[in-house]
Amino acid sequence: MAQMNMLHAINNALDIAMSEDNSTLCFGEDVGHFGGVFRATSGLQDKYGKARCFNTPLVEQGIIGFANGLAAQGSRPIAEIQFADYIFPAFDQIVNEAAKFRYRSGNEFDVGKLTIRAPYGGGIAGGLYHSQSPEAYFAHTPGLKVVIPRNPYQAKGLLLASIRDDNPVIFFEPKRLYRASVGEVPEEDYQLPIGKAEVLQTGSDITLLAWGAQMEILQQAADLAANDGVSCEVIDLRSILPWDVETIANSVMKTGRLLVSQEAPLTAGFASEIAATIQQECFLHLESPVERVCGLDTPYPLALEKEYVADHLKIYEAIKRSVQF
């Protein structure tokens, strides 16, 4: 075991993946000698050469189009989008090409070895172009997998699983936690399951569900609620697509209540899909309406970031609303 922050864990996972398979390539804007804007790929070009870790032009559509071509020919590309906010020029290549390549060819061809890494979310005073959480856009697209880790241990295990998965995976990394989250991480190779939520804390009164950087905030709210005698079950979804309906439904059937929190705006966020599914699966078990604590339906602000975010106090108030309903 070693102490790693999330960036070190991601870099370690990339190193392991590149060392075991010469067809694994790592590329993106400033990814080569510079190590990317957050230094997640530092040292990889020195170790594996410019043919396997390299810079691309500043054109996201080109990055993913190039990655699709590599994956279709048998390589294992790991493409970095510098900020998740910049992924939209590549949207067509992801949702119309990568996600549908296998289906369109009748399984004759696929780009299943593709992994797309992208730092997402707020908390760094990045304003409207460097703080977005776009996971719901891609959850609407069959053929993709969407994975979001909460800490260094999860980041390494889930990234290795994503790189080795037989489907294209978008791996959103909570950049607020890149250096803030530090923990014990095995130095050896390991994987964590995609599509399986993790129960972090058992409870009997309400189920709290989130993913990525929002997990830390959710736990703070659960601790506040515990002071009031409210027993919270805390679950990290980990994978947005596919998502673990069974674990969440089993928890809600026990607690009778569900609160979902996300960084993204409220309207049509993935919390909405969870709420709709759980009310269908658990309707006769629910003691109160499903609560959603999310970002506001505005562009992500710079000066008013603290007012915008779904913080632990907003979640705490929603917990009280739910248990007192």
C-alpha positions in Angstrom: 0.0 0.0 0.0 1.1 3.6 -0.6 -0.2 7.0 0.1 -1.5 8.5 -3.1 -3.7 11.4 -4.1 -6.2 10.9 -6.9 -3.8 12.2 -9.6 -1.1 9.7 -8.4 -3.6 6.9 -8.5 -4.7 7.7 -12.0 -1.2 8.1 -13.2 -0.3 4.7 -11.6 -3.3 3.0 -13.3 -2.2 4.5 -16.7 1.3 3.3 -16.1 0.1 -0.3 -15.3 -2.2 -0.4 -18.4 0.6 0.9 -20.7 3.1 -1.5 -19.3 1.0 -4.6 -19.9 -0.1 -3.8 -23.5 2.0 -2.2 -26.1 -1.2 -1.2 -28.0 -2.3 1.1 -25.2 -1.9 4.7 -26.1 -2.4 7.9 -24.1 -3.0 11.2 -25.8 -4.8 14.6 -25.6 -4.0 18.3 -25.3 -0.6 18.8 -23.6 -0.7 15.2 -22.4 2.8 14.3 -23.7 5.9 16.2 -22.3 3.7 18.5 -20.1 1.7 15.7 -18.5 -1.7 17.4 -19.1 -3.0 20.5 -17.5 -3.4 18.6 -14.1 -0.2 16.5 -14.6 -2.2 13.2 -14.6 0.1 11.8 -17.4 3.4 13.0 -16.0 6.4 10.8 -16.8 4.5 8.5 -19.2 6.0 9.9 -22.4 9.5 9.6 -20.9 8.8 5.9 -20.0 6.9 4.8 -23.1 8.0 7.2 -25.8 6.4 9.8 -28.0 4.6 7.2 -30.1 2.5 6.0 -27.2 2.0 9.2 -25.1 1.7 12.3 -27.1 0.0 15.7 -27.6 -2.8 16.3 -30.0 -4.1 19.5 -31.7 -6.7 21.5 -29.7 -9.6 19.9 -31.4 -11.8 17.5 -29.3 -13.7 16.2 -32.3 -10.4 15.2 -33.8 -9.1 13.6 -30.6 -12.1 11.3 -30.3 -12.4 10.6 -34.0 -8.7 9.6 -34.0 -9.4 7.4 -30.9 -12.3 5.7 -32.6 -10.1 4.8 -35.5 -7.4 3.5 -33.3 -9.9 1.4 -31.3 -11.5 0.0 -34.4 -8.1 -1.2 -35.6 -7.4 -3.0 -32.3 -5.4 -0.5 -30.3 -6.4 0.5 -26.8 -6.6 4.3 -26.8 -7.0 6.4 -23.7 -8.1 9.8 -24.8 -8.0 12.8 -22.4 -10.4 15.7 -22.8 -8.7 18.5 -20.9 -11.9 19.6 -19.1 -15.3 17.8 -19.3 -16.7 21.1 -20.4 -14.7 20.8 -23.6 -16.2 17.4 -24.5 -19.1 18.8 -26.4 -17.3 19.4 -29.8 -16.6 15.6 -29.6 -20.3 14.8 -28.8 -21.0 13.5 -32.3 -18.0 11.3 -32.3 -18.9 9.8 -28.9 -22.7 9.4 -29.2 -23.1 8.7 -32.9 -19.9 6.8 -33.6 -18.3 5.3 -30.5 -21.5 4.2 -28.9 -23.1 2.8 -32.1 -20.0 1.3 -33.9 -20.6 -2.3 -32.7 -24.4 -2.1 -33.3 -24.1 -0.5 -36.7 -21.7 -3.2 -38.0 -23.6 -6.1 -36.6 -20.7 -6.8 -34.2 -18.2 -7.1 -37.1 -16.4 -4.0 -35.8 -16.3 -2.2 -32.4 -14.4 0.5 -30.5 -14.9 -1.2 -27.2 -11.2 -0.7 -26.2 -11.7 3.1 -26.0 -11.5 5.0 -22.7 -12.2 8.7 -22.5 -10.9 10.5 -19.4 -12.3 14.0 -18.5 -11.9 16.1 -15.3 -15.5 17.2 -14.3 -17.2 19.3 -11.7 -16.7 22.5 -9.7 -14.9 23.5 -6.5 -11.9 25.1 -8.2 -13.4 28.6 -8.9 -13.3 27.7 -12.6 -16.5 29.5 -13.6 -19.0 28.4 -16.3 -16.5 26.8 -18.7 -14.4 24.7 -16.3 -17.0 23.4 -13.7 -19.7 21.5 -15.5 -20.9 17.9 -14.7 -22.2 16.6 -18.1 -22.7 12.9 -17.1 -26.5 12.9 -17.8 -25.9 13.8 -21.5 -24.0 10.5 -22.0 -26.2 8.4 -19.8 -28.9 8.9 -22.4 -26.8 7.0 -25.0 -26.9 3.2 -25.2 -23.5 1.7 -26.0 -21.5 3.8 -23.6 -20.4 3.2 -20.0 -20.0 6.2 -17.6 -17.9 5.8 -14.5 -17.1 8.4 -11.7 -14.7 7.6 -8.8 -14.8 9.3 -5.4 -11.3 8.8 -4.1 -7.8 7.5 -5.1 -8.5 3.9 -4.3 -11.6 3.9 -6.4 -10.0 5.9 -9.2 -7.2 3.4 -9.8 -9.4 0.3 -9.6 -12.2 1.7 -11.7 -9.9 3.2 -14.3 -8.1 -0.1 -14.8 -11.5 -1.8 -15.1 -12.6 0.9 -17.6 -9.5 0.5 -19.8 -10.0 -3.3 -19.9 -13.7 -3.2 -20.5 -15.0 -4.3 -23.9 -17.2 -1.2 -24.3 -16.3 2.4 -24.7 -16.1 4.1 -21.3 -16.2 7.8 -20.3 -14.3 8.2 -17.1 -15.2 11.4 -15.3 -12.6 12.5 -12.7 -13.6 14.9 -9.9 -10.9 17.5 -10.4 -11.7 19.2 -7.0 -10.3 16.0 -5.4 -7.3 15.5 -7.6 -4.9 16.7 -4.9 -7.3 17.1 -2.0 -8.2 13.4 -1.7 -5.4 11.3 -0.3 -5.6 7.7 0.8 -4.1 4.2 0.9 -3.9 2.6 -2.5 -2.4 -0.8 -3.4 0.7 -0.4 -5.6 -0.2 -3.6 -7.4 -2.8 -4.2 -10.2 -6.4 -4.4 -9.1 -9.9 -3.7 -10.6 -13.2 -2.6 -9.1 -16.5 -3.6 -10.7 -18.3 -1.3 -13.2 -22.0 -1.2 -12.7 -22.0 -2.0 -8.9 -22.8 0.6 -6.3 -21.0 0.5 -2.9 -22.7 0.9 0.5 -20.4 3.0 2.6 -22.6 3.3 5.7 -25.6 1.3 6.7 -28.7 3.0 8.1 -32.4 2.6 8.7 -34.1 5.9 8.2 -33.1 7.3 4.8 -30.9 6.3 1.9 -28.4 8.9 0.6 -27.1 8.4 -2.9 -24.5 10.3 -4.9 -21.3 9.8 -6.9 -17.8 11.4 -7.4 -16.9 14.5 -5.3 -20.5 14.7 -4.0 -19.8 11.7 -1.8 -17.7 13.7 0.7 -20.5 16.3 1.0 -23.1 13.6 1.4 -21.1 12.0 4.3 -20.9 15.4 6.0 -24.7 15.8 5.8 -25.1 12.2 7.2 -22.9 13.1 10.1 -25.0 16.2 10.9 -28.2 14.1 10.7 -26.7 11.5 13.0 -26.5 14.2 15.7 -30.3 14.5 15.4 -30.7 10.7 15.7 -31.3 10.1 12.0 -29.7 6.9 10.7 -28.5 7.4 7.1 -27.5 4.7 4.7 -24.8 6.2 2.4 -24.2 4.8 -1.1 -21.8 5.7 -3.8 -23.3 4.9 -7.2 -19.8 4.8 -8.9 -21.2 3.9 -12.3 -23.8 6.2 -14.0 -24.2 3.8 -17.0 -25.0 1.0 -16.2 -26.3 1.9 -12.8 -27.0 -0.5 -9.9 -30.8 -0.4 -9.6 -30.9 -3.5 -7.3 -28.6 -2.2 -4.6 -30.4 1.2 -4.4 -33.9 -0.4 -4.5 -33.0 -2.9 -1.7 -31.8 0.0 0.4 -34.9 2.1 -0.2 -37.2 -0.8 0.6 -35.4 -1.0 4.0 -35.3 2.8 4.8 -38.4 4.0 3.0 -36.7 7.2 1.9 -34.3 8.3 -0.8 -32.2 11.5 -1.3 -30.1 11.8 -4.4 -27.5 14.6 -4.8 -25.5 15.6 -7.8 -23.3 18.6 -8.8 -25.2 19.0 -12.1 -28.3 21.2 -12.5 -31.6 19.8 -11.3 -33.6 19.6 -14.5 -33.0 16.3 -16.5 -30.0 15.4 -14.4 -29.2 11.7 -13.7 -30.9 12.1 -10.3 -34.1 12.4 -12.2 -33.7 9.0 -13.8 -32.9 7.5 -10.4 -35.9 9.1 -8.8 -38.3 7.9 -11.5 -36.9 4.3 -11.4 -37.0 4.0 -7.6 -40.5 5.3 -7.3 -41.5 2.7 -9.8 -39.5 -0.1 -8.1 -40.3 0.9 -4.5 -43.6 2.8 -4.6 -45.3 0.9 -1.8 -42.2 1.2 0.4 -41.8 4.9 0.2 -42.6 7.0 3.3 -41.9 10.3 1.6 -41.2 11.7 -1.9 -37.7 11.2 -3.4 -35.6 14.2 -2.6 -33.1 15.7 -5.2 -30.5 18.1 -4.0 -28.6 19.4 -7.1 -27.0 22.4 -8.7 -29.2 25.2 -9.8 -30.7 25.5 -13.3 -28.3 28.3 -14.3 -24.8 28.3 -15.9 -22.2 27.5 -13.3 -21.4 30.8 -11.6 -18.0 32.1 -10.6 -18.7 34.7 -7.9 -21.7 32.8 -6.4 -20.3 29.3 -6.5 -21.0 28.7 -2.8 -24.7 29.6 -3.3 -25.0 27.4 -6.4 -23.5 24.1 -5.1 -25.5 21.3 -3.5 -23.6 21.5 -0.2 -23.9 19.5 3.0 -26.3 22.1 4.6 -28.7 21.9 1.7 -28.6 18.1 1.9 -29.0 18.2 5.7 -32.2 20.3 5.3 -33.5 17.9 2.7 -32.9 14.9 5.0 -34.9 16.7 7.7 -37.7 17.4 5.2 -37.8 13.8 4.2 -37.9 12.2 7.7 -40.4 14.7 8.9 -42.8 14.4 5.9 
